[in-house]
Amino acid sequence: MRAGFANRGGRGSHRNFDHPSVEKPISKLDNLDSDAKSYQVRAVREAIKESKNER
């Protein structure tokens, strides 16, 4: 993931990403066979927006 987010690993197919300017880490399923759920897309968008506002 770009924009300053770092992969902090996870269990199984889950991956956790954090950013120094974002309070809550992003969790995503590492499943390439299906699309992201709407709540996952929303969480990523909010985290990116938050990271840009804190710079």
mmCIF file as Biopython writes it, N, C-alpha, C and O atoms, coordinates in Angstrom:
data_model
#
loop_
_atom_site.group_PDB
_atom_site.id
_atom_site.type_symbol
_atom_site.label_atom_id
_atom_site.label_alt_id
_atom_site.label_comp_id
_atom_site.label_asym_id
_atom_site.label_entity_id
_atom_site.label_seq_id
_atom_site.pdbx_PDB_ins_code
_atom_site.Cartn_x
_atom_site.Cartn_y
_atom_site.Cartn_z
_atom_site.occupancy
_atom_site.B_iso_or_equiv
_atom_site.auth_seq_id
_atom_site.auth_asym_id
_atom_site.pdbx_PDB_model_num
ATOM 1   N N  . MET A ? 1  ? 0.859   -1.177  0.000  1.0 0.0 1  A 1 
ATOM 2   C CA . MET A ? 1  ? 0.000   0.000   0.000  1.0 0.0 1  A 1 
ATOM 3   C C  . MET A ? 1  ? 0.898   1.231   0.000  1.0 0.0 1  A 1 
ATOM 4   O O  . MET A ? 1  ? 1.934   1.250   0.664  1.0 0.0 1  A 1 
ATOM 5   N N  . ARG A ? 2  ? 0.514   2.215   -0.716 1.0 0.0 2  A 1 
ATOM 6   C CA . ARG A ? 2  ? 1.325   3.428   -0.835 1.0 0.0 2  A 1 
ATOM 7   C C  . ARG A ? 2  ? 0.830   4.511   0.109  1.0 0.0 2  A 1 
ATOM 8   O O  . ARG A ? 2  ? 0.047   4.251   1.023  1.0 0.0 2  A 1 
ATOM 9   N N  . ALA A ? 3  ? 1.294   5.712   -0.124 1.0 0.0 3  A 1 
ATOM 10  C CA . ALA A ? 3  ? 0.880   6.897   0.640  1.0 0.0 3  A 1 
ATOM 11  C C  . ALA A ? 3  ? 1.370   6.861   2.076  1.0 0.0 3  A 1 
ATOM 12  O O  . ALA A ? 3  ? 0.755   7.473   2.949  1.0 0.0 3  A 1 
ATOM 13  N N  . GLY A ? 4  ? 2.468   6.155   2.342  1.0 0.0 4  A 1 
ATOM 14  C CA . GLY A ? 4  ? 3.058   6.154   3.671  1.0 0.0 4  A 1 
ATOM 15  C C  . GLY A ? 4  ? 2.518   5.106   4.627  1.0 0.0 4  A 1 
ATOM 16  O O  . GLY A ? 4  ? 2.892   5.109   5.801  1.0 0.0 4  A 1 
ATOM 17  N N  . PHE A ? 5  ? 1.661   4.219   4.173  1.0 0.0 5  A 1 
ATOM 18  C CA . PHE A ? 5  ? 1.131   3.162   5.019  1.0 0.0 5  A 1 
ATOM 19  C C  . PHE A ? 5  ? 2.108   1.986   5.030  1.0 0.0 5  A 1 
ATOM 20  O O  . PHE A ? 5  ? 2.685   1.645   3.997  1.0 0.0 5  A 1 
ATOM 21  N N  . ALA A ? 6  ? 2.288   1.378   6.180  1.0 0.0 6  A 1 
ATOM 22  C CA . ALA A ? 6  ? 3.215   0.256   6.313  1.0 0.0 6  A 1 
ATOM 23  C C  . ALA A ? 6  ? 2.452   -1.016  6.656  1.0 0.0 6  A 1 
ATOM 24  O O  . ALA A ? 6  ? 1.538   -0.998  7.480  1.0 0.0 6  A 1 
ATOM 25  N N  . ASN A ? 7  ? 2.828   -2.111  6.026  1.0 0.0 7  A 1 
ATOM 26  C CA . ASN A ? 7  ? 2.226   -3.418  6.295  1.0 0.0 7  A 1 
ATOM 27  C C  . ASN A ? 7  ? 2.810   -3.942  7.597  1.0 0.0 7  A 1 
ATOM 28  O O  . ASN A ? 7  ? 4.019   -4.144  7.705  1.0 0.0 7  A 1 
ATOM 29  N N  . ARG A ? 8  ? 1.965   -4.158  8.566  1.0 0.0 8  A 1 
ATOM 30  C CA . ARG A ? 8  ? 2.407   -4.655  9.872  1.0 0.0 8  A 1 
ATOM 31  C C  . ARG A ? 8  ? 2.077   -6.134  10.056 1.0 0.0 8  A 1 
ATOM 32  O O  . ARG A ? 8  ? 2.049   -6.633  11.181 1.0 0.0 8  A 1 
ATOM 33  N N  . GLY A ? 9  ? 1.831   -6.826  8.959  1.0 0.0 9  A 1 
ATOM 34  C CA . GLY A ? 9  ? 1.563   -8.261  9.034  1.0 0.0 9  A 1 
ATOM 35  C C  . GLY A ? 9  ? 0.140   -8.548  9.449  1.0 0.0 9  A 1 
ATOM 36  O O  . GLY A ? 9  ? -0.729  -7.679  9.385  1.0 0.0 9  A 1 
ATOM 37  N N  . GLY A ? 10 ? -0.084  -9.749  9.865  1.0 0.0 10 A 1 
ATOM 38  C CA . GLY A ? 10 ? -1.407  -10.171 10.276 1.0 0.0 10 A 1 
ATOM 39  C C  . GLY A ? 10 ? -1.459  -11.685 10.365 1.0 0.0 10 A 1 
ATOM 40  O O  . GLY A ? 10 ? -0.446  -12.359 10.175 1.0 0.0 10 A 1 
ATOM 41  N N  . ARG A ? 11 ? -2.606  -12.206 10.647 1.0 0.0 11 A 1 
ATOM 42  C CA . ARG A ? 11 ? -2.790  -13.660 10.751 1.0 0.0 11 A 1 
ATOM 43  C C  . ARG A ? 11 ? -3.574  -14.159 9.560  1.0 0.0 11 A 1 
ATOM 44  O O  . ARG A ? 11 ? -4.566  -13.555 9.153  1.0 0.0 11 A 1 
ATOM 45  N N  . GLY A ? 12 ? -3.123  -15.258 9.009  1.0 0.0 12 A 1 
ATOM 46  C CA . GLY A ? 12 ? -3.832  -15.849 7.883  1.0 0.0 12 A 1 
ATOM 47  C C  . GLY A ? 12 ? -3.886  -14.906 6.706  1.0 0.0 12 A 1 
ATOM 48  O O  . GLY A ? 12 ? -2.856  -14.406 6.253  1.0 0.0 12 A 1 
ATOM 49  N N  . SER A ? 13 ? -5.086  -14.660 6.208  1.0 0.0 13 A 1 
ATOM 50  C CA . SER A ? 13 ? -5.250  -13.805 5.035  1.0 0.0 13 A 1 
ATOM 51  C C  . SER A ? 13 ? -5.431  -12.331 5.387  1.0 0.0 13 A 1 
ATOM 52  O O  . SER A ? 13 ? -5.595  -11.510 4.485  1.0 0.0 13 A 1 
ATOM 53  N N  . HIS A ? 14 ? -5.406  -11.973 6.662  1.0 0.0 14 A 1 
ATOM 54  C CA . HIS A ? 14 ? -5.588  -10.586 7.079  1.0 0.0 14 A 1 
ATOM 55  C C  . HIS A ? 14 ? -4.256  -9.848  7.068  1.0 0.0 14 A 1 
ATOM 56  O O  . HIS A ? 14 ? -3.217  -10.412 7.412  1.0 0.0 14 A 1 
ATOM 57  N N  . ARG A ? 15 ? -4.299  -8.584  6.669  1.0 0.0 15 A 1 
ATOM 58  C CA . ARG A ? 15 ? -3.138  -7.713  6.701  1.0 0.0 15 A 1 
ATOM 59  C C  . ARG A ? 15 ? -3.528  -6.427  7.403  1.0 0.0 15 A 1 
ATOM 60  O O  . ARG A ? 15 ? -4.640  -5.926  7.236  1.0 0.0 15 A 1 
ATOM 61  N N  . ASN A ? 16 ? -2.604  -5.898  8.190  1.0 0.0 16 A 1 
ATOM 62  C CA . ASN A ? 16 ? -2.835  -4.672  8.934  1.0 0.0 16 A 1 
ATOM 63  C C  . ASN A ? 16 ? -1.861  -3.603  8.447  1.0 0.0 16 A 1 
ATOM 64  O O  . ASN A ? 16 ? -0.658  -3.842  8.343  1.0 0.0 16 A 1 
ATOM 65  N N  . PHE A ? 17 ? -2.396  -2.431  8.152  1.0 0.0 17 A 1 
ATOM 66  C CA . PHE A ? 17 ? -1.582  -1.330  7.687  1.0 0.0 17 A 1 
ATOM 67  C C  . PHE A ? 17 ? -1.764  -0.157  8.637  1.0 0.0 17 A 1 
ATOM 68  O O  . PHE A ? 17 ? -2.874  0.134   9.082  1.0 0.0 17 A 1 
ATOM 69  N N  . ASP A ? 18 ? -0.645  0.520   8.946  1.0 0.0 18 A 1 
ATOM 70  C CA . ASP A ? 18 ? -0.763  1.720   9.766  1.0 0.0 18 A 1 
ATOM 71  C C  . ASP A ? 18 ? 0.053   2.846   9.150  1.0 0.0 18 A 1 
ATOM 72  O O  . ASP A ? 18 ? 0.896   2.643   8.276  1.0 0.0 18 A 1 
ATOM 73  N N  . HIS A ? 19 ? -0.234  4.032   9.646  1.0 0.0 19 A 1 
ATOM 74  C CA . HIS A ? 19 ? 0.393   5.261   9.163  1.0 0.0 19 A 1 
ATOM 75  C C  . HIS A ? 19 ? 0.648   6.127   10.388 1.0 0.0 19 A 1 
ATOM 76  O O  . HIS A ? 19 ? -0.188  6.165   11.291 1.0 0.0 19 A 1 
ATOM 77  N N  . PRO A ? 20 ? 1.772   6.820   10.446 1.0 0.0 20 A 1 
ATOM 78  C CA . PRO A ? 20 ? 2.063   7.634   11.636 1.0 0.0 20 A 1 
ATOM 79  C C  . PRO A ? 20 ? 1.029   8.720   11.925 1.0 0.0 20 A 1 
ATOM 80  O O  . PRO A ? 20 ? 0.880   9.135   13.075 1.0 0.0 20 A 1 
ATOM 81  N N  . SER A ? 21 ? 0.316   9.183   10.908 1.0 0.0 21 A 1 
ATOM 82  C CA . SER A ? 21 ? -0.666  10.262  11.096 1.0 0.0 21 A 1 
ATOM 83  C C  . SER A ? 21 ? -2.098  9.776   11.230 1.0 0.0 21 A 1 
ATOM 84  O O  . SER A ? 21 ? -3.013  10.588  11.369 1.0 0.0 21 A 1 
ATOM 85  N N  . VAL A ? 22 ? -2.310  8.466   11.190 1.0 0.0 22 A 1 
ATOM 86  C CA . VAL A ? 22 ? -3.670  7.914   11.244 1.0 0.0 22 A 1 
ATOM 87  C C  . VAL A ? 22 ? -3.832  7.154   12.556 1.0 0.0 22 A 1 
ATOM 88  O O  . VAL A ? 22 ? -3.019  6.296   12.899 1.0 0.0 22 A 1 
ATOM 89  N N  . GLU A ? 23 ? -4.896  7.487   13.281 1.0 0.0 23 A 1 
ATOM 90  C CA . GLU A ? 23 ? -5.119  6.912   14.603 1.0 0.0 23 A 1 
ATOM 91  C C  . GLU A ? 23 ? -5.420  5.417   14.568 1.0 0.0 23 A 1 
ATOM 92  O O  . GLU A ? 23 ? -4.880  4.658   15.372 1.0 0.0 23 A 1 
ATOM 93  N N  . LYS A ? 24 ? -6.282  4.988   13.640 1.0 0.0 24 A 1 
ATOM 94  C CA . LYS A ? 24 ? -6.748  3.605   13.613 1.0 0.0 24 A 1 
ATOM 95  C C  . LYS A ? 24 ? -6.129  2.861   12.425 1.0 0.0 24 A 1 
ATOM 96  O O  . LYS A ? 24 ? -6.219  3.344   11.296 1.0 0.0 24 A 1 
ATOM 97  N N  . PRO A ? 25 ? -5.504  1.701   12.649 1.0 0.0 25 A 1 
ATOM 98  C CA . PRO A ? 25 ? -4.927  0.955   11.526 1.0 0.0 25 A 1 
ATOM 99  C C  . PRO A ? 25 ? -6.012  0.390   10.607 1.0 0.0 25 A 1 
ATOM 100 O O  . PRO A ? 25 ? -7.163  0.227   11.010 1.0 0.0 25 A 1 
ATOM 101 N N  . ILE A ? 26 ? -5.628  0.101   9.387  1.0 0.0 26 A 1 
ATOM 102 C CA . ILE A ? 26 ? -6.530  -0.479  8.402  1.0 0.0 26 A 1 
ATOM 103 C C  . ILE A ? 26 ? -6.297  -1.979  8.384  1.0 0.0 26 A 1 
ATOM 104 O O  . ILE A ? 26 ? -5.152  -2.427  8.319  1.0 0.0 26 A 1 
ATOM 105 N N  . SER A ? 27 ? -7.354  -2.750  8.438  1.0 0.0 27 A 1 
ATOM 106 C CA . SER A ? 27 ? -7.266  -4.201  8.287  1.0 0.0 27 A 1 
ATOM 107 C C  . SER A ? 27 ? -7.937  -4.576  6.981  1.0 0.0 27 A 1 
ATOM 108 O O  . SER A ? 27 ? -9.021  -4.086  6.665  1.0 0.0 27 A 1 
ATOM 109 N N  . LYS A ? 28 ? -7.287  -5.449  6.225  1.0 0.0 28 A 1 
ATOM 110 C CA . LYS A ? 28 ? -7.890  -5.898  4.986  1.0 0.0 28 A 1 
ATOM 111 C C  . LYS A ? 28 ? -7.632  -7.370  4.787  1.0 0.0 28 A 1 
ATOM 112 O O  . LYS A ? 28 ? -6.640  -7.915  5.270  1.0 0.0 28 A 1 
ATOM 113 N N  . LEU A ? 29 ? -8.535  -8.006  4.074  1.0 0.0 29 A 1 
ATOM 114 C CA . LEU A ? 29 ? -8.357  -9.404  3.722  1.0 0.0 29 A 1 
ATOM 115 C C  . LEU A ? 29 ? -7.499  -9.477  2.474  1.0 0.0 29 A 1 
ATOM 116 O O  . LEU A ? 29 ? -7.728  -8.740  1.514  1.0 0.0 29 A 1 
ATOM 117 N N  . ASP A ? 30 ? -6.529  -10.344 2.481  1.0 0.0 30 A 1 
ATOM 118 C CA . ASP A ? 30 ? -5.634  -10.503 1.350  1.0 0.0 30 A 1 
ATOM 119 C C  . ASP A ? 30 ? -6.181  -11.578 0.429  1.0 0.0 30 A 1 
ATOM 120 O O  . ASP A ? 30 ? -5.517  -12.576 0.150  1.0 0.0 30 A 1 
ATOM 121 N N  . ASN A ? 31 ? -7.406  -11.357 -0.040 1.0 0.0 31 A 1 
ATOM 122 C CA . ASN A ? 31 ? -8.083  -12.318 -0.890 1.0 0.0 31 A 1 
ATOM 123 C C  . ASN A ? 31 ? -8.219  -11.710 -2.282 1.0 0.0 31 A 1 
ATOM 124 O O  . ASN A ? 31 ? -9.032  -10.809 -2.492 1.0 0.0 31 A 1 
ATOM 125 N N  . LEU A ? 32 ? -7.427  -12.200 -3.230 1.0 0.0 32 A 1 
ATOM 126 C CA . LEU A ? 32 ? -7.436  -11.637 -4.571 1.0 0.0 32 A 1 
ATOM 127 C C  . LEU A ? 32 ? -8.606  -12.127 -5.410 1.0 0.0 32 A 1 
ATOM 128 O O  . LEU A ? 32 ? -8.830  -11.621 -6.509 1.0 0.0 32 A 1 
ATOM 129 N N  . ASP A ? 33 ? -9.350  -13.100 -4.912 1.0 0.0 33 A 1 
ATOM 130 C CA . ASP A ? 33 ? -10.451 -13.674 -5.677 1.0 0.0 33 A 1 
ATOM 131 C C  . ASP A ? 33 ? -11.751 -12.893 -5.565 1.0 0.0 33 A 1 
ATOM 132 O O  . ASP A ? 33 ? -12.692 -13.167 -6.310 1.0 0.0 33 A 1 
ATOM 133 N N  . SER A ? 34 ? -11.829 -11.937 -4.663 1.0 0.0 34 A 1 
ATOM 134 C CA . SER A ? 34 ? -13.084 -11.207 -4.491 1.0 0.0 34 A 1 
ATOM 135 C C  . SER A ? 34 ? -12.817 -9.715  -4.316 1.0 0.0 34 A 1 
ATOM 136 O O  . SER A ? 34 ? -11.702 -9.301  -3.998 1.0 0.0 34 A 1 
ATOM 137 N N  . ASP A ? 35 ? -13.853 -8.926  -4.527 1.0 0.0 35 A 1 
ATOM 138 C CA . ASP A ? 35 ? -13.756 -7.481  -4.374 1.0 0.0 35 A 1 
ATOM 139 C C  . ASP A ? 35 ? -13.794 -7.117  -2.897 1.0 0.0 35 A 1 
ATOM 140 O O  . ASP A ? 35 ? -14.266 -7.889  -2.062 1.0 0.0 35 A 1 
ATOM 141 N N  . ALA A ? 36 ? -13.292 -5.930  -2.592 1.0 0.0 36 A 1 
ATOM 142 C CA . ALA A ? 36 ? -13.341 -5.427  -1.226 1.0 0.0 36 A 1 
ATOM 143 C C  . ALA A ? 36 ? -14.786 -5.123  -0.851 1.0 0.0 36 A 1 
ATOM 144 O O  . ALA A ? 36 ? -15.585 -4.725  -1.699 1.0 0.0 36 A 1 
ATOM 145 N N  . LYS A ? 37 ? -15.109 -5.307  0.398  1.0 0.0 37 A 1 
ATOM 146 C CA . LYS A ? 37 ? -16.439 -4.969  0.911  1.0 0.0 37 A 1 
ATOM 147 C C  . LYS A ? 37 ? -16.557 -3.453  1.017  1.0 0.0 37 A 1 
ATOM 148 O O  . LYS A ? 37 ? -15.548 -2.754  1.101  1.0 0.0 37 A 1 
ATOM 149 N N  . SER A ? 38 ? -17.768 -2.953  1.012  1.0 0.0 38 A 1 
ATOM 150 C CA . SER A ? 38 ? -17.972 -1.500  1.036  1.0 0.0 38 A 1 
ATOM 151 C C  . SER A ? 38 ? -17.387 -0.859  2.295  1.0 0.0 38 A 1 
ATOM 152 O O  . SER A ? 38 ? -16.865 0.254   2.229  1.0 0.0 38 A 1 
ATOM 153 N N  . TYR A ? 39 ? -17.466 -1.540  3.435  1.0 0.0 39 A 1 
ATOM 154 C CA . TYR A ? 39 ? -16.907 -0.973  4.662  1.0 0.0 39 A 1 
ATOM 155 C C  . TYR A ? 39 ? -15.377 -0.930  4.595  1.0 0.0 39 A 1 
ATOM 156 O O  . TYR A ? 39 ? -14.766 -0.052  5.205  1.0 0.0 39 A 1 
ATOM 157 N N  . GLN A ? 40 ? -14.749 -1.856  3.870  1.0 0.0 40 A 1 
ATOM 158 C CA . GLN A ? 40 ? -13.296 -1.839  3.718  1.0 0.0 40 A 1 
ATOM 159 C C  . GLN A ? 40 ? -12.868 -0.673  2.827  1.0 0.0 40 A 1 
ATOM 160 O O  . GLN A ? 40 ? -11.888 0.013   3.119  1.0 0.0 40 A 1 
ATOM 161 N N  . VAL A ? 41 ? -13.601 -0.458  1.751  1.0 0.0 41 A 1 
ATOM 162 C CA . VAL A ? 41 ? -13.304 0.669   0.866  1.0 0.0 41 A 1 
ATOM 163 C C  . VAL A ? 41 ? -13.450 1.977   1.628  1.0 0.0 41 A 1 
ATOM 164 O O  . VAL A ? 41 ? -12.605 2.865   1.509  1.0 0.0 41 A 1 
ATOM 165 N N  . ARG A ? 42 ? -14.510 2.100   2.405  1.0 0.0 42 A 1 
ATOM 166 C CA . ARG A ? 42 ? -14.748 3.305   3.199  1.0 0.0 42 A 1 
ATOM 167 C C  . ARG A ? 42 ? -13.616 3.540   4.199  1.0 0.0 42 A 1 
ATOM 168 O O  . ARG A ? 42 ? -13.158 4.672   4.357  1.0 0.0 42 A 1 
ATOM 169 N N  . ALA A ? 43 ? -13.162 2.486   4.873  1.0 0.0 43 A 1 
ATOM 170 C CA . ALA A ? 43 ? -12.086 2.613   5.861  1.0 0.0 43 A 1 
ATOM 171 C C  . ALA A ? 43 ? -10.786 3.075   5.207  1.0 0.0 43 A 1 
ATOM 172 O O  . ALA A ? 43 ? -10.073 3.911   5.761  1.0 0.0 43 A 1 
ATOM 173 N N  . VAL A ? 44 ? -10.481 2.534   4.034  1.0 0.0 44 A 1 
ATOM 174 C CA . VAL A ? 44 ? -9.262  2.934   3.329  1.0 0.0 44 A 1 
ATOM 175 C C  . VAL A ? 44 ? -9.356  4.392   2.895  1.0 0.0 44 A 1 
ATOM 176 O O  . VAL A ? 44 ? -8.401  5.151   3.058  1.0 0.0 44 A 1 
ATOM 177 N N  . ARG A ? 45 ? -10.494 4.786   2.346  1.0 0.0 45 A 1 
ATOM 178 C CA . ARG A ? 45 ? -10.663 6.179   1.916  1.0 0.0 45 A 1 
ATOM 179 C C  . ARG A ? 45 ? -10.534 7.147   3.089  1.0 0.0 45 A 1 
ATOM 180 O O  . ARG A ? 45 ? -9.877  8.182   2.975  1.0 0.0 45 A 1 
ATOM 181 N N  . GLU A ? 46 ? -11.157 6.813   4.208  1.0 0.0 46 A 1 
ATOM 182 C CA . GLU A ? 46 ? -11.085 7.680   5.388  1.0 0.0 46 A 1 
ATOM 183 C C  . GLU A ? 46 ? -9.664  7.764   5.923  1.0 0.0 46 A 1 
ATOM 184 O O  . GLU A ? 46 ? -9.227  8.840   6.333  1.0 0.0 46 A 1 
ATOM 185 N N  . ALA A ? 47 ? -8.938  6.662   5.929  1.0 0.0 47 A 1 
ATOM 186 C CA . ALA A ? 47 ? -7.565  6.661   6.420  1.0 0.0 47 A 1 
ATOM 187 C C  . ALA A ? 47 ? -6.650  7.485   5.508  1.0 0.0 47 A 1 
ATOM 188 O O  . ALA A ? 47 ? -5.786  8.215   5.993  1.0 0.0 47 A 1 
ATOM 189 N N  . ILE A ? 48 ? -6.838  7.370   4.208  1.0 0.0 48 A 1 
ATOM 190 C CA . ILE A ? 48 ? -6.032  8.169   3.277  1.0 0.0 48 A 1 
ATOM 191 C C  . ILE A ? 48 ? -6.332  9.651   3.462  1.0 0.0 48 A 1 
ATOM 192 O O  . ILE A ? 48 ? -5.419  10.477  3.486  1.0 0.0 48 A 1 
ATOM 193 N N  . LYS A ? 49 ? -7.608  9.984   3.592  1.0 0.0 49 A 1 
ATOM 194 C CA . LYS A ? 49 ? -7.988  11.380  3.807  1.0 0.0 49 A 1 
ATOM 195 C C  . LYS A ? 49 ? -7.381  11.898  5.115  1.0 0.0 49 A 1 
ATOM 196 O O  . LYS A ? 49 ? -6.866  13.016  5.160  1.0 0.0 49 A 1 
ATOM 197 N N  . GLU A ? 50 ? -7.439  11.095  6.172  1.0 0.0 50 A 1 
ATOM 198 C CA . GLU A ? 50 ? -6.875  11.489  7.453  1.0 0.0 50 A 1 
ATOM 199 C C  . GLU A ? 50 ? -5.364  11.687  7.354  1.0 0.0 50 A 1 
ATOM 200 O O  . GLU A ? 50 ? -4.825  12.628  7.938  1.0 0.0 50 A 1 
ATOM 201 N N  . SER A ? 51 ? -4.678  10.814  6.626  1.0 0.0 51 A 1 
ATOM 202 C CA . SER A ? 51 ? -3.223  10.930  6.497  1.0 0.0 51 A 1 
ATOM 203 C C  . SER A ? 51 ? -2.833  12.199  5.747  1.0 0.0 51 A 1 
ATOM 204 O O  . SER A ? 51 ? -1.798  12.794  6.050  1.0 0.0 51 A 1 
ATOM 205 N N  . LYS A ? 52 ? -3.632  12.625  4.781  1.0 0.0 52 A 1 
ATOM 206 C CA . LYS A ? 52 ? -3.340  13.840  4.025  1.0 0.0 52 A 1 
ATOM 207 C C  . LYS A ? 52 ? -3.599  15.096  4.856  1.0 0.0 52 A 1 
ATOM 208 O O  . LYS A ? 52 ? -2.899  16.097  4.704  1.0 0.0 52 A 1 
ATOM 209 N N  . ASN A ? 53 ? -4.598  15.046  5.732  1.0 0.0 53 A 1 
ATOM 210 C CA . ASN A ? 53 ? -4.923  16.202  6.566  1.0 0.0 53 A 1 
ATOM 211 C C  . ASN A ? 53 ? -3.891  16.450  7.644  1.0 0.0 53 A 1 
ATOM 212 O O  . ASN A ? 53 ? -3.745  17.586  8.093  1.0 0.0 53 A 1 
ATOM 213 N N  . GLU A ? 54 ? -3.173  15.431  8.074  1.0 0.0 54 A 1 
ATOM 214 C CA . GLU A ? 54 ? -2.219  15.560  9.174  1.0 0.0 54 A 1 
ATOM 215 C C  . GLU A ? 54 ? -0.817  15.982  8.706  1.0 0.0 54 A 1 
ATOM 216 O O  . GLU A ? 54 ? 0.049   16.281  9.528  1.0 0.0 54 A 1 
ATOM 217 N N  . ARG A ? 55 ? -0.603  16.006  7.409  1.0 0.0 55 A 1 
ATOM 218 C CA . ARG A ? 55 ? 0.741   16.360  6.912  1.0 0.0 55 A 1 
ATOM 219 C C  . ARG A ? 55 ? 1.025   17.816  7.014  1.0 0.0 55 A 1 
ATOM 220 O O  . ARG A ? 55 ? 2.108   18.262  6.638  1.0 0.0 55 A 1 
#
